[in-house]
Amino acid sequence: MNVGKKMAHTAEAVRGSAKKALGRVTGNRRMQAEGHGDKVKGNTKQSGSKIKDAFRH
């Protein structure tokens, strides 16, 4: 997996965390849920990349 994709997956997880925190602060449950979903999606992509790399080497 190239470095660009790894950074993109990490950025997606970080954006999700920030969105979740912003939703919590403002009391916006929808934004909080979207942030949680984005965070999970980014973390899942990171895990998939790590598994691919493990079998590749």
C-alpha positions, 0 to 999 in steps of 0.5 A: 500500500502506498503512503498516499493511501495510508495518509488518506485513510488516517486523515479520514479517521481523524476527520471522523473523530473531529466531526464526532467531537464537534457534534457532541459539543454542539449537541447535533446527534446526526453530525456525531453519528456521521463522525463516528461512521467516518472514523470507523470507516477510516479505521477499517480501511487502515486495518485492511491495508495492514492485513494486505501488507502483512500477506504481501511481505 
